[in-house]
């Protein structure tokens, strides 16, 4: 059974008033590429979610090296860690709001710093989600492929994204459009609630990889 996909409208200044960096970056990228904002935020929470004053939100200064994830207090701190990994010959690590993998996707960025930048990180994630949606015709399947091309791992990831979409909250202004494959209606919970959730750091679907043998 399909539900109507509710796409959020961004009134002028509405998102800018929100202090969360990843939410602002997600809003801009989602609007630019035609990706549902609620889906972007659900993926962001699964990838880099952290409890904040605004609730459980994606955290921009996040790095996950071969499954060992860590949050940092500043952009400078996470850049320093990322540079140290590269200097040590490591490339299998994920960075930013949407945990883009350096080994798989680094060549598509002008620099490591650009890859970590929330706006660029979100823009790349939205580009891939839209590409995957165009291939699969279903936003939820696109979210699964975002994480892995392996069916079992994609299915597990989809369950986490759907759980994030199902969080309670206040409905924003919205416009109903044709079904895009989401199994939950879009609500503005990701900017307001303090609901508990489980942080699980993931990564985007592989394009290329230099030191990640055995990775999905």
C-alpha positions as CSV (number, residue, x, y, z in Angstrom):
1,X,0.0,0.0,0.0
2,X,1.3,3.5,-0.9
3,X,0.7,6.7,1.0
4,X,0.7,10.1,-0.5
5,X,4.2,11.7,-0.5
6,X,3.9,15.0,1.3
7,X,6.6,17.5,0.2
8,X,7.5,20.3,2.6
9,X,7.3,23.9,1.4
10,X,10.2,26.2,2.5
11,X,8.8,29.6,3.3
12,X,11.3,32.4,3.0
13,X,13.6,32.5,6.0
14,X,11.9,29.5,7.7
15,X,14.9,27.1,7.5
16,X,17.5,29.9,7.9
17,X,16.0,30.5,11.4
18,X,17.0,27.0,12.4
19,X,20.5,26.8,13.9
20,X,21.2,23.2,13.0
21,X,23.8,23.1,10.2
22,X,22.9,19.8,8.7
23,X,19.2,20.7,8.6
24,X,19.9,23.8,6.7
25,X,22.2,22.0,4.3
26,X,19.6,19.3,3.8
27,X,16.9,21.8,3.1
28,X,18.9,23.5,0.4
29,X,20.0,20.3,-1.3
30,X,16.6,18.7,-1.1
31,X,14.9,21.6,-2.7
32,X,17.6,21.9,-5.4
33,X,17.5,18.3,-6.4
34,X,13.9,17.5,-5.8
35,X,14.5,15.1,-3.0
36,X,11.9,14.9,-0.1
37,X,13.3,16.8,2.8
38,X,11.9,14.3,5.3
39,X,13.8,11.6,3.6
40,X,17.0,13.6,3.6
41,X,16.7,14.2,7.3
42,X,15.8,10.6,8.0
43,X,18.9,9.4,6.2
44,X,21.0,12.1,7.9
45,X,19.8,10.9,11.3
46,X,20.6,7.3,10.5
47,X,24.0,8.3,9.2
48,X,25.2,10.8,11.8
49,X,22.5,11.3,14.3
50,X,23.3,12.9,17.7
51,X,21.2,14.2,20.5
52,X,21.2,18.0,20.4
53,X,19.2,20.9,21.8
54,X,16.9,20.5,18.8
55,X,16.5,16.8,19.4
56,X,18.2,13.9,17.6
57,X,19.8,15.5,14.6
58,X,22.5,14.8,12.0
59,X,25.9,16.1,13.2
60,X,28.2,17.8,10.7
61,X,31.5,17.1,12.4
62,X,31.3,13.3,12.3
63,X,33.8,10.8,11.1
64,X,33.6,7.0,10.9
65,X,36.7,5.1,10.1
66,X,36.1,1.4,9.2
67,X,33.2,1.2,11.7
68,X,34.7,3.3,14.4
69,X,32.6,6.4,14.6
70,X,33.3,9.7,16.5
71,X,31.7,13.1,16.9
72,X,33.8,16.3,17.0
73,X,33.1,19.7,18.4
74,X,34.2,21.7,15.4
75,X,34.9,21.6,11.6
76,X,38.6,22.1,12.3
77,X,38.7,19.1,14.6
78,X,37.1,16.7,12.1
79,X,39.3,18.0,9.3
80,X,42.4,17.4,11.4
81,X,41.3,13.8,12.0
82,X,40.5,13.3,8.3
83,X,43.8,14.7,7.2
84,X,45.7,12.4,9.6
85,X,43.9,9.4,8.2
86,X,44.8,10.3,4.7
87,X,48.4,11.0,5.7
88,X,48.5,7.5,7.3
89,X,47.3,6.0,4.0
90,X,43.7,5.4,5.1
91,X,40.8,6.1,2.8
92,X,38.0,4.0,4.1
93,X,36.3,6.6,6.3
94,X,33.0,8.5,6.1
95,X,32.6,12.2,6.8
96,X,30.0,14.8,7.4
97,X,26.2,15.1,7.9
98,X,25.6,12.3,5.3
99,X,28.7,10.2,6.0
100,X,30.1,10.3,2.5
101,X,33.0,7.8,2.1
102,X,36.3,9.3,1.2
103,X,37.7,6.2,-0.5
104,X,34.5,5.7,-2.6
105,X,33.7,9.3,-3.4
106,X,36.6,11.5,-2.6
107,X,37.6,12.0,-6.2
108,X,34.3,13.8,-6.8
109,X,35.3,16.7,-4.5
110,X,37.7,19.5,-4.9
111,X,39.3,18.8,-1.5
112,X,38.8,16.9,1.7
113,X,37.7,20.1,3.3
114,X,35.0,20.6,0.6
115,X,33.8,17.1,1.2
116,X,33.3,17.8,4.9
117,X,31.5,21.1,4.3
118,X,27.9,20.5,5.3
119,X,26.4,22.2,2.2
120,X,28.6,20.3,-0.3
121,X,28.2,17.0,1.7
122,X,24.4,17.4,1.6
123,X,24.4,18.4,-2.0
124,X,26.3,15.3,-3.0
125,X,24.0,13.0,-0.9
126,X,20.9,14.6,-2.5
127,X,22.4,14.2,-6.0
128,X,22.9,10.4,-5.4
129,X,19.5,9.9,-3.8
130,X,17.9,11.5,-6.8
131,X,20.0,9.4,-9.2
132,X,19.0,6.3,-7.3
133,X,15.4,7.3,-7.3
134,X,15.5,7.8,-11.1
135,X,16.9,4.3,-11.4
136,X,14.5,2.5,-8.9
137,X,11.4,4.7,-9.1
138,X,11.0,4.5,-5.3
139,X,12.4,6.8,-2.6
140,X,12.6,4.1,0.0
141,X,14.5,1.7,-2.3
142,X,16.7,4.7,-3.2
143,X,17.5,5.1,0.5
144,X,18.5,1.5,0.8
145,X,20.8,1.7,-2.2
146,X,22.3,4.8,-0.8
147,X,23.7,2.7,1.9
148,X,24.4,-0.6,0.1
149,X,23.9,-2.4,-3.2
150,X,23.5,-5.6,-1.2
151,X,19.8,-6.5,-0.8
152,X,20.0,-7.7,2.8
153,X,22.0,-4.7,4.1
154,X,19.8,-2.3,2.1
155,X,16.7,-3.9,3.7
156,X,18.2,-3.4,7.2
157,X,19.0,0.2,6.4
158,X,15.5,0.9,5.0
159,X,14.0,-0.3,8.3
160,X,16.1,2.4,10.1
161,X,15.1,5.1,7.7
162,X,11.4,4.2,7.9
163,X,11.6,4.3,11.7
164,X,13.1,7.8,11.4
165,X,10.3,8.8,9.1
166,X,7.8,7.5,11.6
167,X,8.9,9.7,14.5
168,X,6.1,11.8,16.0
169,X,5.9,15.6,15.6
170,X,4.0,18.6,14.3
171,X,2.9,18.7,10.7
172,X,4.4,21.5,8.6
173,X,2.8,23.3,5.7
174,X,2.8,20.8,2.9
175,X,1.4,20.0,-0.6
176,X,0.3,16.6,-1.6
177,X,1.9,15.1,-4.7
178,X,1.8,11.7,-6.3
179,X,3.2,8.7,-4.4
180,X,7.0,8.4,-4.4
181,X,7.3,5.2,-2.5
182,X,7.5,6.5,1.1
183,X,5.6,4.5,3.6
184,X,5.1,7.3,6.1
185,X,3.7,10.8,5.7
186,X,6.2,13.6,6.0
187,X,6.1,15.5,9.3
188,X,8.3,18.2,10.7
189,X,9.5,16.1,13.7
190,X,13.2,16.4,12.8
191,X,13.4,20.1,13.7
192,X,11.5,20.0,17.0
193,X,11.3,16.8,18.9
194,X,13.5,15.3,21.5
195,X,12.7,11.8,20.7
196,X,15.3,9.2,21.4
197,X,16.7,7.3,18.4
198,X,19.7,5.0,17.7
199,X,22.7,6.5,16.0
200,X,24.0,4.2,13.3
201,X,26.8,5.5,11.1
202,X,26.6,4.4,7.5
203,X,28.0,5.4,4.1
204,X,26.9,6.0,0.6
205,X,26.7,3.3,-2.1
206,X,30.2,2.4,-3.4
207,X,31.5,4.0,-6.6
208,X,35.2,3.3,-6.2
209,X,37.3,2.1,-3.3
210,X,41.0,1.7,-2.7
211,X,41.3,0.0,0.7
212,X,37.9,-1.3,1.6
213,X,38.0,-4.9,0.5
214,X,35.2,-6.8,2.2
215,X,33.0,-3.6,2.6
216,X,29.5,-3.7,1.2
